[in-house]
Amino acid sequence: MPRGEKSAYSDRQKRKAEHIEESEREQGRSEEDAERIAWATVNKQEGGGAKKKSARKTTRKVAKKTTRKAPRKAAKKATKKSAKKATKKAAKKTARKAAGKTTKKAAKKAPRKGTRKAARKVAKKAARKSTRKTAKKTASKSARKSPRKAAKKTTRHSNGRTRGD
């Protein structure tokens, strides 16, 4: 079937396209644009031309499968994302603590007040950099682990112990 041929469309679909085309023409669009918009609308709403029964059945099956799979995929993505965020936060917190200690040490070593301030600034900058690096590393490491494994580690048993103890 060559492009632009409308023989595959049902009479109802053709009437629908005609009606849409008329309304587009009333809004001031050119004839070509109106026709293009009309058939694009029909295709979007109806999924193309009217097909044979067997073809319709297979498209229904495919649609059902995709609707079943979509929620699972979304849930999986969400758990991965939340696990990643949690590990990033924890990594940043530990890195900040370590950075704070190093800045204090650097500031104490500087002999004068003016140099102490400068030393603090430099130390803080370095600490921020190292914080970011360590946070990234730990986040990427924990992101590799599957969320199921992380969930298993925190499950409690009947004897009150946590798995992994």
C-alpha positions, -999 to +999 in steps of 0.1 A: +000+000+000+016+033-011+019+062+014-011+084+016-035+058+004-066+057+026-082+024+015-073+008+049-095+032+068-131+025+077-159+048+065-163+061+100-126+070+102-129+088+069-159+108+080-141+117+112-110+129+093-133+150+070-150+166+099-116+175+116-104+189+083-134+211+080-129+225+115-092+231+108-101+250+075-126+271+095-097+281+119-078+294+089-054+267+081-044+258+045-060+228+028-028+207+030-022+215+066-059+208+075-057+174+058-024+165+074-037+174+109-070+155+103-053+122+094-027+126+121-055+130+146-074+100+133-042+079+134-034+090+170-070+083+182-076+051+163-041+037+159-041+039+121-065+024+096-091-002+104-073-035+105-085-071+100-097-089+131-066-111+135-044-080+135-066-063+161-063-093+184-025-093+183-024-056+190-047-061+220-024-088+234+007-066+230-011-037+247-021-059+276+014-072+281+029-037+281+003-024+307+013-053+330+050-047+327+049-009+331+041-008+369+068-034+377+095-014+358+084+018+375+086+002+410+120-012+403+133+021+391+119+039+422+135+015+446+169+019+429+166+056+430+156+058+467+185+034+476+209+056+456+197+088+474+200+073+508+235+060+503+246+094+488+233+112+519+251+088+543+283+092+523+281+129+523+275+130+561+305+109+569+327+128+544+316+161+560+326+149+595+360+138+582+364+171+564+355+191+595+382+174+615+409+181+589+400+218+587+402+221+625+436+204+625+449+227+597+437+258+615+454+249+647+487+244+630+488+279+615+507+303+639+491+337+634+455+349+632+456+361+596+473+329+584+448+308+605+419+323+586+436+317+553+445+281+563+408+275+573+396+287+540+420+265+521+413+235+543+375+240+539+378+241+501+399+209+501+375+193+525+345+201+503+363+185+473+372+154+492+336+152+505+322+152+470+346+126+458+340+102+486+303+107+484+304+098+447+325+068+453+304+053+481+271+061+462+283+044+431+295+013+451+262+009+469+242+016+437+258-015+422+244-036+449+208-046+442+181-031+465+170-066+473+203-075+489+202-043+509+167-051+521+177-087+530+205-074+553+181-054+574+154-081+579+149-093+614+145-129+625+123-144+652+151-144+677+153-106+674+187-105+656+192-087+623+205-108+594+242-103+589+251-101+626 
